[in-house]
Amino acid sequence: MRDYVIFTDNTADLPVDYLKENNAETLYLTYAIDGQTYDQTNELPVREFYAKMRNGSMPTTSQINPETAKEAFLKKVQEGYDILYIAFSSGLSGSCGSAQIAAAQIMEELPEAKVIVVDSLCASLGEGLLVHKVLQKKREGATLEEAAAYAEELKLKICHNFTVDDLFHLYRGGRVSKATAIVGSLAGIKPVLHVDDEGHLVAIGKVRGRKKSLHALVERMQKQIEGFEGENDIVFISHGDCEEDAQYVADKVKELCGIDAFLINFIGSTIGAHSGPGTVALFFVGSPR
């Protein structure tokens, strides 16, 4: 039986050291800002990226194309590995579809190879948390098919609770209307959002003021984790260059939910291009999503 490699995307926002330690591979969605395109060979330091956004720069992003996915997959297939690719939500990008095309081409050309694509329906460290859980299963001895089935079963239990500091970035991405962005910003309104079962960003509430929005993330989590306590040995938190706020959320999770293990990381440039500086996102296993 061939061994397999787990692939994900840079949109999973997992630390580089984590990926290396776990022998996980990454496909890269590129972005452009101030006329320069960035990829894994010339990535802009994340703090510099957010500084540019705060100064008015407006980045754009590009999905993975089938040729790029195929090239990355083939490299590992030719080394003798099968592949499990946990893809960025199809509700937010066409990258998953590109990978499915690449997987079909490889398996047609090389019948001995297996490439399984799982549409995570997740984003940022929600995608990262799903990858983390599947890597644990792999270490426990799960086969490729077992790991893929586990990912499919778990993905709609990965909860995404997040808030943004500036509604105009969501307006640019078509998530809120211009009127909502203007009125909300003037009134200090902060939205609470999640990722739904189709993998789309959806607003589920709004509060007045930053601290209340951070509290709202944890208060929602308290209800969602009921019955899932044993599956939350660690909680993932990502942030748009606002580490103090992310740590504040972690402290509240520890206080109110009794969980004290966290992975906290930046929201990378590809996701951050749409969510903006000041975003805080909380990820865990629970229900309803």
VOPAGU-2260 file (C-alpha; in pm, 1 decimal, decimal comma):
REM VOPAGU-2260
SITE   aa  ch    i         X         Y         Z
SITE  MET   A    0       0,0       0,0       0,0
SITE  ARG   A    1     137,8     340,7    -101,0
SITE  ASP   A    2     190,2     606,2     163,3
SITE  TYR   A    3       8,8     934,5     113,4
SITE  VAL   A    4      78,8    1303,0     157,3
SITE  ILE   A    5    -169,3    1559,3     284,5
SITE  PHE   A    6    -192,0    1879,6      80,4
SITE  THR   A    7    -370,1    2198,9     176,8
SITE  ASP   A    8    -353,9    2566,8      74,5
SITE  ASN   A    9    -183,1    2876,0     206,8
SITE  THR   A   10    -539,1    2991,1     285,6
SITE  ALA   A   11    -533,4    2743,6     576,8
SITE  ASP   A   12    -306,1    2997,5     752,4
SITE  LEU   A   13    -103,9    2725,5     925,8
SITE  PRO   A   14     245,9    2827,2    1039,9
SITE  VAL   A   15     526,0    2723,4     804,3
SITE  ASP   A   16     702,2    2537,0    1085,4
SITE  TYR   A   17     385,1    2340,8    1160,7
SITE  LEU   A   18     353,6    2231,9     798,0
SITE  LYS   A   19     718,0    2124,9     784,5
SITE  GLU   A   20     698,8    1931,7    1111,0
SITE  ASN   A   21     392,8    1743,8     985,7
SITE  ASN   A   22     520,4    1682,1     630,9
SITE  ALA   A   23     219,3    1861,7     485,5
SITE  GLU   A   24     236,6    2020,0     140,2
SITE  THR   A   25      83,1    2350,8      35,9
SITE  LEU   A   26     -70,8    2489,7    -281,8
SITE  TYR   A   27     -47,9    2866,1    -310,8
SITE  LEU   A   28    -312,9    3119,1    -408,4
SITE  THR   A   29    -131,7    3430,4    -529,0
SITE  TYR   A   30    -217,7    3793,5    -457,7
SITE  ALA   A   31    -125,8    4131,6    -601,4
SITE  ILE   A   32     -85,5    4461,7    -422,8
SITE  ASP   A   33      52,2    4794,8    -548,6
SITE  GLY   A   34     113,1    4645,3    -892,1
SITE  GLN   A   35     329,4    4357,2    -765,1
SITE  THR   A   36     221,3    3990,8    -767,0
SITE  TYR   A   37     333,2    3769,7    -479,1
SITE  ASP   A   38     360,0    3393,8    -446,7
SITE  GLN   A   39     556,5    3146,9    -235,9
SITE  THR   A   40     885,8    3261,8    -392,2
SITE  ASN   A   41     856,1    3629,0    -298,3
SITE  GLU   A   42     592,7    3652,9     -27,8
SITE  LEU   A   43     548,7    3993,1     132,8
SITE  PRO   A   44     598,8    3991,4     512,9
SITE  VAL   A   45     250,7    3978,2     660,9
SITE  ARG   A   46     288,5    4286,6     880,9
SITE  GLU   A   47     404,7    4484,5     577,5
SITE  PHE   A   48     104,1    4356,4     383,4
SITE  TYR   A   49    -138,2    4480,4     649,5
SITE  ALA   A   50      48,5    4811,7     677,6
SITE  LYS   A   51      -9,6    4863,1     305,5
SITE  MET   A   52    -380,6    4789,0     349,6
SITE  ARG   A   53    -404,0    5034,4     637,6
SITE  ASN   A   54    -247,0    5295,3     411,5
SITE  GLY   A   55    -512,6    5241,6     144,9
SITE  SER   A   56    -366,7    4971,4     -82,3
SITE  MET   A   57    -629,4    4734,0    -221,4
SITE  PRO   A   58    -501,4    4380,4    -290,3
SITE  THR   A   59    -651,8    4128,4    -528,3
SITE  THR   A   60    -618,9    3748,4    -524,2
SITE  SER   A   61    -605,5    3468,7    -780,7
SITE  GLN   A   62    -716,6    3109,3    -745,4
SITE  ILE   A   63    -500,7    2803,8    -810,0
SITE  ASN   A   64    -525,9    2685,3   -1170,1
SITE  PRO   A   65    -539,0    2319,0   -1278,6
SITE  GLU   A   66    -187,6    2326,7   -1425,2
SITE  THR   A   67     -32,8    2448,9   -1099,8
SITE  ALA   A   68    -220,5    2189,5    -896,6
SITE  LYS   A   69    -126,9    1910,5   -1136,8
SITE  GLU   A   70     241,2    2003,1   -1129,2
SITE  ALA   A   71     247,8    1999,4    -747,8
SITE  PHE   A   72      55,2    1671,8    -722,4
SITE  LEU   A   73     263,5    1498,7    -989,8
SITE  LYS   A   74     585,8    1574,1    -806,4
SITE  LYS   A   75     470,0    1370,8    -504,7
SITE  VAL   A   76     299,6    1100,8    -714,0
SITE  GLN   A   77     624,4    1043,6    -900,8
SITE  GLU   A   78     798,1    1005,7    -564,6
SITE  GLY   A   79     559,6     718,4    -492,2
SITE  TYR   A   80     292,8     889,2    -281,9
SITE  ASP   A   81     -83,3     911,2    -308,3
SITE  ILE   A   82    -245,0    1243,3    -219,5
SITE  LEU   A   83    -521,0    1376,2       4,2
SITE  TYR   A   84    -584,7    1740,3     -76,9
SITE  ILE   A   85    -796,0    1937,2     171,6
SITE  ALA   A   86    -903,3    2236,6     -34,2
SITE  PHE   A   87   -1006,7    2592,3      42,4
SITE  SER   A   88   -1386,7    2628,5      43,7
SITE  SER   A   89   -1547,2    2604,0    -299,9
SITE  GLY   A   90   -1787,4    2870,9    -174,3
SITE  LEU   A   91   -1501,5    3121,3    -169,2
SITE  SER   A   92   -1268,2    3014,7    -449,4
SITE  GLY   A   93   -1245,9    2802,4    -762,7
SITE  SER   A   94    -922,5    2643,2    -639,5
SITE  CYS   A   95   -1098,5    2324,8    -529,4
SITE  GLY   A   96   -1244,4    2279,7    -876,9
SITE  SER   A   97    -901,0    2328,9   -1031,5
SITE  ALA   A   98    -758,3    2059,2    -805,6
SITE  GLN   A   99   -1040,6    1820,6    -898,8
SITE  ILE   A  100    -954,5    1866,6   -1267,6
SITE  ALA   A  101    -586,1    1804,0   -1193,3
SITE  ALA   A  102    -664,2    1493,6    -985,7
SITE  ALA   A  103    -879,8    1342,9   -1261,2
SITE  GLN   A  104    -609,3    1401,7   -1521,5
SITE  ILE   A  105    -340,3    1241,1   -1307,1
SITE  MET   A  106    -547,5     932,1   -1228,6
SITE  GLU   A  107    -635,8     891,5   -1595,5
SITE  GLU   A  108    -271,3     913,8   -1698,0
SITE  LEU   A  109    -137,4     712,8   -1401,7
SITE  PRO   A  110    -397,4     452,8   -1297,6
SITE  GLU   A  111    -182,1     336,3   -1005,3
SITE  ALA   A  112    -206,5     680,8    -843,4
SITE  LYS   A  113    -481,0     801,7    -609,1
SITE  VAL   A  114    -554,6    1170,3    -560,8
SITE  ILE   A  115    -853,0    1249,1    -338,5
SITE  VAL   A  116    -980,7    1606,7    -315,7
SITE  VAL   A  117   -1190,5    1711,4     -14,9
SITE  ASP   A  118   -1377,2    2041,8     -39,6
SITE  SER   A  119   -1321,1    2162,8     315,7
SITE  LEU   A  120   -1596,7    2427,8     303,4
SITE  CYS   A  121   -1362,5    2602,6     546,9
SITE  ALA   A  122   -1135,1    2906,5     546,0
SITE  SER   A  123    -828,7    3035,6     730,0
SITE  LEU   A  124    -748,1    2837,2    1043,8
SITE  GLY   A  125   -1084,7    2662,4    1008,6
SITE  GLU   A  126    -931,5    2489,4     709,8
SITE  GLY   A  127    -616,8    2461,1     919,1
SITE  LEU   A  128    -801,7    2295,3    1206,2
SITE  LEU   A  129    -953,1    2039,2     969,5
SITE  VAL   A  130    -605,0    1964,6     834,9
SITE  HIS   A  131    -474,4    1934,8    1191,5
SITE  LYS   A  132    -741,0    1681,3    1283,1
SITE  VAL   A  133    -680,6    1476,7     967,6
SITE  LEU   A  134    -304,2    1477,4    1028,3
SITE  GLN   A  135    -376,5    1333,1    1373,1
SITE  LYS   A  136    -579,7    1055,3    1211,2
SITE  LYS   A  137    -296,7     982,7     969,5
SITE  ARG   A  138     -50,0     950,8    1257,9
SITE  GLU   A  139    -292,1     708,4    1423,6
SITE  GLY   A  140    -268,0     486,8    1115,0
SITE  ALA   A  141    -568,6     592,6     905,0
SITE  THR   A  142    -550,2     491,9     541,0
SITE  LEU   A  143    -594,8     746,8     263,2
SITE  GLU   A  144    -961,0     651,9     224,6
SITE  GLU   A  145   -1020,9     653,9     601,3
SITE  ALA   A  146    -858,9     996,5     639,1
SITE  ALA   A  147   -1065,6    1135,1     349,6
SITE  ALA   A  148   -1388,2     993,9     497,3
SITE  TYR   A  149   -1300,6    1144,3     836,1
SITE  ALA   A  150   -1241,9    1485,1     674,9
SITE  GLU   A  151   -1578,8    1466,4     498,6
SITE  GLU   A  152   -1755,2    1371,6     822,2
SITE  LEU   A  153   -1584,7    1640,7    1031,1
SITE  LYS   A  154   -1579,3    1942,5     800,6
SITE  LEU   A  155   -1929,9    2069,9     875,0
SITE  LYS   A  156   -1849,9    2056,9    1247,3
SITE  ILE   A  157   -1563,5    2303,7    1211,8
SITE  CYS   A  158   -1714,3    2625,7    1346,6
SITE  HIS   A  159   -1595,1    2964,6    1222,2
SITE  ASN   A  160   -1685,1    3265,2    1438,6
SITE  PHE   A  161   -1524,2    3591,3    1336,8
SITE  THR   A  162   -1554,0    3966,6    1336,4
SITE  VAL   A  163   -1396,0    4239,9    1127,7
SITE  ASP   A  164   -1283,4    4586,3    1223,7
SITE  ASP   A  165   -1357,8    4760,3     894,3
SITE  LEU   A  166   -1678,9    4684,6     704,8
SITE  PHE   A  167   -1544,9    4836,2     383,3
SITE  HIS   A  168   -1329,6    4532,3     310,7
SITE  LEU   A  169   -1641,3    4314,7     326,1
SITE  TYR   A  170   -1818,9    4563,5     100,9
SITE  ARG   A  171   -1539,2    4535,9    -156,8
SITE  GLY   A  172   -1582,6    4159,9    -152,4
SITE  GLY   A  173   -1958,8    4186,7    -197,4
SITE  ARG   A  174   -2039,5    4061,6     155,1
SITE  VAL   A  175   -2227,5    4372,6     270,8
SITE  SER   A  176   -2387,9    4665,7      90,7
SITE  LYS   A  177   -2220,5    5004,5      63,5
SITE  ALA   A  178   -2494,7    5159,4     277,4
SITE  THR   A  179   -2438,8    4897,1     547,4
SITE  ALA   A  180   -2065,1    4964,6     541,3
SITE  ILE   A  181   -2111,5    5342,0     572,9
SITE  VAL   A  182   -2378,7    5334,2     841,9
SITE  GLY   A  183   -2210,2    5054,4    1033,8
SITE  SER   A  184   -1874,8    5228,8    1034,7
SITE  LEU   A  185   -2023,5    5559,9    1149,9
SITE  ALA   A  186   -2216,5    5386,4    1428,5
SITE  GLY   A  187   -1928,3    5165,9    1541,8
SITE  ILE   A  188   -2119,5    4854,1    1441,0
SITE  LYS   A  189   -1911,9    4534,8    1428,3
SITE  PRO   A  190   -2054,5    4233,8    1246,9
SITE  VAL   A  191   -2032,7    3877,8    1374,3
SITE  LEU   A  192   -1995,1    3633,2    1086,4
SITE  HIS   A  193   -1948,0    3263,1    1023,2
SITE  VAL   A  194   -1896,4    3021,8     733,8
SITE  ASP   A  195   -2214,8    2834,1     647,1
SITE  ASP   A  196   -2264,9    2475,9     527,8
SITE  GLU   A  197   -2209,4    2583,7     165,8
SITE  GLY   A  198   -1876,7    2738,9     257,9
SITE  HIS   A  199   -1987,7    3101,9     219,3
SITE  LEU   A  200   -1921,2    3392,5     454,4
SITE  VAL   A  201   -2247,7    3491,2     620,8
SITE  ALA   A  202   -2328,5    3766,2     871,4
SITE  ILE   A  203   -2517,3    3628,4    1170,7
SITE  GLY   A  204   -2528,6    3926,5    1402,5
SITE  LYS   A  205   -2393,2    4268,3    1489,2
SITE  VAL   A  206   -2290,4    4446,3    1805,6
SITE  ARG   A  207   -2175,3    4794,7    1890,3
SITE  GLY   A  208   -1807,1    4822,1    1975,4
SITE  ARG   A  209   -1495,4    4612,2    1935,0
SITE  LYS   A  210   -1482,8    4446,2    2277,2
SITE  LYS   A  211   -1846,4    4335,0    2250,3
SITE  SER   A  212   -1775,8    4179,7    1912,5
SITE  LEU   A  213   -1486,4    3978,7    2058,4
SITE  HIS   A  214   -1705,7    3865,8    2347,8
SITE  ALA   A  215   -1976,7    3763,9    2101,3
SITE  LEU   A  216   -1739,6    3516,9    1933,6
SITE  VAL   A  217   -1681,3    3333,7    2259,6
SITE  GLU   A  218   -2041,3    3353,7    2379,2
SITE  ARG   A  219   -2153,0    3185,5    2058,0
SITE  MET   A  220   -1881,6    2923,1    2102,6
SITE  GLN   A  221   -2007,2    2838,1    2452,4
SITE  LYS   A  222   -2334,5    2716,1    2301,6
SITE  GLN   A  223   -2179,6    2543,1    2000,9
SITE  ILE   A  224   -1933,5    2324,3    2192,0
SITE  GLU   A  225   -2194,8    2160,7    2412,9
SITE  GLY   A  226   -2148,5    1788,1    2362,9
SITE  PHE   A  227   -1818,4    1837,4    2179,2
SITE  GLU   A  228   -1594,2    1910,1    2475,6
SITE  GLY   A  229   -1382,4    1599,3    2413,5
SITE  GLU   A  230   -1307,0    1708,2    2057,6
SITE  ASN   A  231   -1168,5    2048,2    2153,9
SITE  ASP   A  232    -830,2    1974,1    2304,7
SITE  ILE   A  233    -704,8    2277,2    2113,1
SITE  VAL   A  234    -867,0    2590,2    1967,5
SITE  PHE   A  235    -733,7    2781,8    1667,1
SITE  ILE   A  236    -746,6    3162,6    1644,3
SITE  SER   A  237    -634,7    3375,8    1350,2
SITE  HIS   A  238    -603,4    3751,6    1330,3
SITE  GLY   A  239    -541,6    4032,8    1083,7
SITE  ASP   A  240    -236,8    4184,2    1255,3
SITE  CYS   A  241    -411,0    4236,1    1591,3
SITE  GLU   A  242    -244,7    3981,1    1814,7
SITE  GLU   A  243    -355,4    4145,2    2139,9
SITE  ASP   A  244    -720,1    4104,0    2042,1
SITE  ALA   A  245    -658,6    3740,1    1944,4
SITE  GLN   A  246    -498,0    3679,1    2283,3
SITE  TYR   A  247    -793,1    3850,2    2452,5
SITE  VAL   A  248   -1026,7    3602,7    2279,9
SITE  ALA   A  249    -802,7    3313,3    2386,2
SITE  ASP   A  250    -815,3    3432,3    2747,7
SITE  LYS   A  251   -1195,0    3449,5    2731,7
SITE  VAL   A  252   -1215,0    3097,7    2583,3
SITE  LYS   A  253    -999,0    2970,7    2868,1
SITE  GLU   A  254   -1212,9    3151,7    3125,2
SITE  LEU   A  255   -1556,4    3060,6    2987,4
SITE  CYS   A  256   -1494,4    2726,5    2813,5
SITE  GLY   A  257   -1209,7    2578,0    3018,4
SITE  ILE   A  258    -982,8    2520,5    2715,8
SITE  ASP   A  259    -620,5    2625,9    2754,5
SITE  ALA   A  260    -444,5    2503,4    2438,2
SITE  PHE   A  261    -435,3    2738,0    2139,3
SITE  LEU   A  262    -274,5    2783,9    1801,7
SITE  ILE   A  263    -274,9    3155,4    1722,5
SITE  ASN   A  264    -149,6    3283,0    1388,0
SITE  PHE   A  265    -186,4    3565,7    1138,3
SITE  ILE   A  266    -457,2    3558,5     876,3
SITE  GLY   A  267    -239,8    3528,4     567,7
SITE  SER   A  268    -238,5    3775,3     283,0
SITE  THR   A  269    -475,2    3578,3      57,7
SITE  ILE   A  270    -758,5    3570,5     312,9
SITE  GLY   A  271    -657,2    3904,5     462,7
SITE  ALA   A  272    -700,6    4074,0     125,1
SITE  HIS   A  273   -1075,4    4025,5     171,4
SITE  SER   A  274   -1117,8    4046,1     550,5
SITE  GLY   A  275    -876,6    4331,9     618,1
SITE  PRO   A  276    -668,6    4438,9     917,8
SITE  GLY   A  277    -827,0    4387,0    1257,8
SITE  THR   A  278   -1013,8    4067,0    1176,9
SITE  VAL   A  279   -1030,0    3809,5    1457,7
SITE  ALA   A  280   -1149,6    3454,5    1389,9
SITE  LEU   A  281   -1217,0    3168,1    1630,5
SITE  PHE   A  282   -1224,2    2801,1    1519,9
SITE  PHE   A  283   -1329,1    2484,1    1703,4
SITE  VAL   A  284   -1540,7    2171,3    1672,2
SITE  GLY   A  285   -1909,4    2214,7    1749,9
SITE  SER   A  286   -2269,0    2235,8    1629,1
SITE  PRO   A  287   -2458,5    2402,0    1476,9
SITE  ARG   A  288   -2187,2    2532,7    1255,2
